[in-house]
Amino acid sequence: MAFLTATANAFGARWFDESWGAQFDQPAWKDTLSFYVNLMDDAGPPGASNNGFNENLSLFQQGKCGMWIDATVAASFVTNPNDSTVAGKVGFALAPDTGKGKRGNWLWAWALGIPAGTQKTDAAKEFIQWATSKEYIELVASKEGWANVPPGARTSLYENANYKDIPFAKMTLASILSADPTAPTVDPVPYVGVQFAAIPEFAGIAGQVGQEFAAALAGQQSVDEALAKAQALTTDEMEAAGY
């Protein structure tokens, strides 16, 4: 659902209107899901609904995937000649748009946090300082190469001459800066989040909606049927939660 939500943003769709009303009965969502299902039917790999990050990475590295939209961190995997048969033949671009002013990108992070109530606060802070430091980046680069350093920890990385030589460095920074969690959609929304809505109920609702969309992709139901079910279940869950 993360990918489809990001795609929906580019088509002008949104999860909820400003009154928290579900929006799957709107034309923009039909445009989004129809585009995705038709594209995957025409050009996607068999069993696409069962493919995750690792499966798509393998397809791309083997030269069996012409385009892959995923995390910027994947760039180092597909450009490593030890693992990828297409290393040196890969181009990078921002996630696409439909001319409505929003791209199908997202912004996420493997964030470092300290649990409340821990007895090791000082040690945890010391580790976080080290793991996001220039020294750590230099250490990773010395052992794994500049292409494999953490791409989102320090802005100074993008001023480093060694990292600037990496073919995807400029596009990684552009991708990070082009995602806006506070204004992810064409029309206003009451939630924050590019590829999700930052409310407690979202994980459960998205899981159910994702199952309906996967069934449409697998040919088990139509796009219209999937959207109608998504609208009904999302409305029920939000009303039950008091929205």
N, C-alpha and C positions, 0 to 999 in steps of 0.2 A: 504493500500500500504506500510505502514511502515514495517509490518511483512514480506510481500512478497519481498520487497527490501532487507531486511536483509537476508532472505533465499537465494535470488539470489546471494548475495555476496559470500555465501558459495559454490554455484555451479559454480562460476567463471564468473557470469554475471555482467553487469554494465549498467547504464542508458545511458551513453555517452562514446564514445572513446575520445582520447585526442584532437580531432578536433571538438568536440561537435556533432558528428554524432550519431543519435539514434541507439541503439544496440538490439532492439527487434527482429530483423531478424537473430540473431546469435543463434547457437545451445544451448548455455548455458541458454538462457531465455526459450527456449522450454523445456529443461530439468527441469528448475525450476517450470514452470507453470504446466507441465504435472505431476510432482511429487506431487505438492500441490493438484491439482484437483483429481488425483487418490487416494491420501491419504484421502482426505475429503470424497470422494465417498465411500471408503471402510470402514472408521472408524470414520468419523466425525459425529457431531450431525445433526439432520434434520434442514434445513434452516440456515446452517452455514454462508452463505453470509450476513445474517441479524444480526448476533451476534456481539456484541461489548464487551467491558471489563466487564460490569456488568452481561451480560448474561452468559459469560464464567465463571466468578467468581461463579455465582450461581450454574452452572453445576458442577464445581469442588468441591465446598463446600458440595454439596449433594451426592458426590461420583459417579457422572454420567460422569466424565471426567477422563480418565486415564493419560493424559499428557497435560499440559498447558504451552505454552511458552509466557511469558509476562513480565511485569515490576517486578523488585526485590521488589518493595513496596507491591506487592500482597502476598508476603510470610507471612506477619503478619496476613493477612486476612484468609489464609487457615490453619494457625496453631492456630488460636484462638478457643478454645473448645466451647466458647459461641455461635459461628456462624457457625463453620465448623464441619461436621460429620466425616471428615477425619483427624482432628487434631491429631498429634502424629503418623500419618501413611504416612507422606509426605516426600519425598526425594528431594534434590535440586542438580542441575547440571548446568554447563555452557551450553549455547545454542549449538546445535550440529553443526558439520561440515561435509564435504564430502571428507576430506583428501587433500584439495587444499591449506590449510594454513589459511583460513579465516572462522570464525564461523558465524552463523546466529544470532548474537547478535546486540544490538544497544546501543547507549548512548544518554540519554536525561535528562532534568532537569526541574523542576518547578522553573525556575530562578526568582530571585527578582530583579526588575529593577526600575529605577527612570525616569519618563518621562521628556523629555527635556522641559524646560520652566516652570516647576512646581514652585510654590511659597513656597513649604514646603520641600526643599532639606534637610535641617538639620534634620527635624523630620523624613524624610524617611530614611536617613542614620542611625539615632539612632535606628529606628525600625529594619532595616536590621541587624545591629550589634547585637541587642538583639535576634532576631529570628534565628540567626546562632551561638549563643554563647553556651558555655558549660552550662551556667546557664539555658538556655531555654531547652536544652536536658535533664538536670536533672529534670526540672519541668515537662516535658512531661512524663518522666520515672516514676516520683512519682505518677502521676495521671492515666496514661494509660499503664504503664509497659514498660520495655526496648524493647520489640519487636515492639513497635509502635513509637519509636523515629525516626526523620528524618534520613534516611540512608546515605545521600550524602553531608551533610553540613560540616562535620569536619573529617579529617583523624584521629584525636585523639580518635574518637569514637571506632575505631577498635583496640585501645590499652586499652580500658576500660574493666576491668575484668567482669563487669556485662553484658556488651553487648556481650563479647566473648562467654558467655554461651548460647546465642540465637542460635538455630540450623542452621539458615541460614546466620549468620553474616559473616563467612569466605567466603562463596560462593558469597555473595553480593559484597564484596570487590573485589574478583577475577573477577566478572562480569564487574564491573566498570573499572578495570584496563586492561581487555582484549579487550575492544572496542577502536578502533583508528580512529577517524573522519578524520584524515589527510591521512590515507592510508586504506580506507575501503574495497577495492576490490583486487582480485588476480592480475589483470592487471591494469596499471596506469590509472587514471582518472583526468580530469581537475577540478573537484569539491571537496568540503569538505562536509562531512556528512556521517554517517553510514547508516541510513535508509531513507535518503533524499539527494537531491542535493541542496546545499545552494545557489540557484539562485532565483531571483524574480519570474521567470516563472514556477518554479517547482510545486507550489501548484495547479495551474490551470491544468497543464499537468497531474499531478498525479491523480487528481480527474477524468479526462476523461479516463485515462488508467485503473484506478481502476474500473470504471463502466464496461469496456470491460472484465476485468478479472473476475468480479463478475458474469457477464453474462455467462462466460465459466463455472464457478463453479456451476451455477444454471442449466446448461445443455441447455442454450438458443443458444449457438454457440460453435464451436470447439475451442480447444487450438490454432490451427493454424490461425483460423479466428480472434481470439482475439489479437494474436500477430501481425498479419498483420495490423489490425486497429490501434494498439498501435504504431507501427512503422510509419504509415502514418501520424497520427495526431501529434505525437511528432515531426516528421520532419517538418511538416507544421508550427507548433507553433514556433519552434526554428529558422526556416528561417525567419518567420515574425518578430521575435524579433531581428534579425540581427546577429545571431550566424553563 
